[in-house]
């Protein structure tokens, strides 16, 4: 959530994440634009779920069943997404539980331009004790991004347009190689 100055300088006004891009527009215009963005994002998420997430999860469970006994996302989904407005790529997030009942967060990036899937390896894949914590992603991402609300994951009206995060913690390169992305070469086998 962001704040803007209210009627007087001492009273901040809370701005919901889905309306941040439309500050300055009338409430009606902001609501209509947020609704259109929601429709586009839901279509995009549906496509990525069918074309990328489901084959990825099937592959992980098939080739490494001990590490991927159960896979789920928040809010009753198989996986969740962080999506910028341009929708040229998205970060796919889900939790995997192994046969020893330890859960770990999994991060993947799908780049539509390249039609490639990557494992995002910025964070170590270690079990999180508070995996059911509603704000876990916000807590994890806060040191490296402007992610301040789970709305960016739960609300299809929200896009995550933090260029510093995408450029320096996802797509950062050294010697013409990605530092935090490891390509997954065989998704459909």
C-alpha positions in Angstrom: 0.0 0.0 0.0 1.2 3.5 -0.7 0.2 6.7 0.9 -0.5 10.1 -0.6 -1.2 13.3 1.2 -4.8 13.6 2.4 -6.9 16.7 2.7 -4.4 18.2 5.1 -0.7 17.5 5.2 -1.0 15.4 8.3 -3.6 12.9 7.1 -2.2 10.3 4.8 -4.6 8.5 2.4 -4.1 4.7 1.9 -3.9 3.8 -1.8 -4.7 0.1 -2.7 -2.0 -1.6 -4.8 -4.4 -2.0 -7.8 -5.1 1.7 -8.0 -1.5 3.0 -7.6 -0.9 3.2 -11.3 -4.0 5.4 -11.6 -3.4 8.0 -9.0 -4.6 11.3 -10.3 -7.4 9.8 -12.4 -11.0 9.9 -11.3 -12.3 7.0 -9.2 -14.4 5.8 -12.2 -11.5 5.8 -14.7 -9.2 4.1 -12.1 -11.8 1.4 -11.5 -12.5 0.7 -15.2 -8.8 0.6 -15.9 -8.1 -1.7 -13.0 -10.9 -4.0 -14.2 -9.5 -4.2 -17.7 -6.0 -4.9 -16.3 -7.5 -7.7 -14.2 -9.1 -9.3 -17.2 -5.8 -9.2 -19.2 -3.8 -10.5 -16.2 -6.3 -13.4 -15.6 -6.0 -14.4 -19.3 -2.3 -14.2 -19.1 -2.1 -16.2 -15.9 -4.4 -18.9 -17.4 -2.2 -19.2 -20.4 1.0 -19.4 -18.3 -0.6 -21.9 -16.0 -1.6 -24.3 -18.8 1.5 -23.7 -21.0 4.3 -23.5 -18.4 3.2 -24.2 -14.8 1.3 -27.5 -15.3 4.0 -29.1 -17.5 6.7 -27.9 -15.0 5.0 -29.3 -12.0 4.3 -32.6 -13.8 7.9 -32.8 -14.8 9.2 -32.0 -11.3 6.9 -34.6 -9.7 7.8 -37.2 -12.3 11.5 -36.9 -12.2 12.0 -36.0 -8.5 9.0 -37.3 -6.6 10.8 -37.3 -3.3 11.3 -33.5 -3.4 8.0 -32.7 -5.1 5.4 -34.8 -3.3 3.0 -31.9 -3.1 3.0 -28.5 -4.9 0.8 -25.6 -4.1 0.5 -21.8 -4.2 -1.3 -19.3 -2.0 -5.1 -18.6 -2.4 -6.0 -22.1 -3.6 -3.9 -21.9 -6.8 -1.3 -24.4 -8.0 1.2 -21.5 -8.4 1.2 -17.7 -8.1 2.7 -15.0 -10.2 4.5 -11.6 -10.1 3.8 -10.0 -13.4 4.9 -6.6 -14.8 2.5 -4.5 -16.8 4.1 -5.4 -20.1 3.7 -9.1 -19.5 6.9 -10.0 -21.4 8.0 -12.3 -18.5 6.6 -13.4 -15.1 7.9 -14.8 -11.9 6.2 -18.1 -11.0 6.1 -18.9 -7.3 4.9 -22.0 -5.5 5.6 -24.2 -2.5 6.9 -27.8 -2.8 6.7 -30.3 0.1 9.1 -33.2 0.0 8.4 -36.7 1.3 9.9 -35.7 4.7 7.2 -33.0 5.0 9.6 -30.1 4.6 8.3 -27.2 2.5 10.4 -24.9 0.3 9.6 -22.0 -1.9 10.3 -22.4 -5.6 10.8 -19.5 -8.0 10.8 -19.8 -11.8 10.9 -17.1 -14.4 9.2 -17.5 -17.8 10.4 -15.2 -20.5 7.8 -15.0 -23.3 10.1 -13.1 -25.7 12.7 -15.9 -25.5 10.1 -18.7 -24.9 12.4 -19.9 -22.1 11.9 -21.0 -18.5 14.5 -20.3 -15.9 14.9 -21.3 -12.3 15.4 -18.1 -10.3 18.2 -18.8 -7.9 18.7 -15.5 -6.1 17.4 -17.1 -2.8 18.7 -20.3 -1.3 16.1 -23.1 -1.5 15.8 -23.9 2.2 12.7 -24.8 4.2 10.8 -21.9 5.6 9.2 -22.5 9.0 6.4 -20.0 8.4 5.4 -21.2 4.9 1.7 -20.6 5.8 2.5 -17.0 6.8 0.3 -14.8 4.7 3.0 -12.1 4.3 5.9 -14.5 3.7 6.6 -13.3 0.2 6.5 -9.7 1.3 8.9 -10.4 4.1 11.3 -12.3 1.8 11.2 -9.7 -1.0 11.2 -6.5 1.1 15.1 -6.2 1.2 15.4 -6.3 -2.6 12.1 -4.8 -3.9 9.2 -2.5 -3.5 6.9 -5.4 -2.9 4.8 -4.1 0.0 1.6 -6.1 -0.3 0.5 -9.6 -1.2 -2.0 -7.9 -3.5 0.7 -8.2 -6.2 0.3 -11.9 -6.0 -3.3 -12.3 -5.0 -5.0 -9.5 -7.0 -5.1 -9.9 -10.8 -5.6 -6.1 -11.0 -2.0 -5.6 -9.7 1.2 -5.6 -11.8 4.6 -5.5 -10.2 6.6 -2.8 -12.1 9.7 -2.6 -10.0 12.4 -2.1 -12.6 15.2 -2.1 -10.0 14.1 -5.5 -8.8 13.7 -7.0 -12.3 17.0 -5.5 -13.6 19.2 -6.1 -10.5 17.9 -9.2 -8.8 16.4 -11.2 -11.6 18.0 -10.3 -15.0 21.4 -9.1 -13.7 24.2 -10.2 -16.0 28.0 -10.7 -15.7 30.1 -11.9 -18.6 27.0 -12.1 -20.8 25.4 -14.6 -18.4 22.5 -14.3 -16.0 23.7 -14.3 -12.4 20.4 -15.4 -10.9 18.7 -17.4 -13.7 19.5 -21.0 -14.6 17.8 -22.1 -17.8 15.6 -25.2 -17.7 16.2 -26.8 -21.0 13.7 -29.7 -21.1 10.2 -28.8 -20.0 8.2 -31.1 -22.3 9.8 -34.5 -22.4 
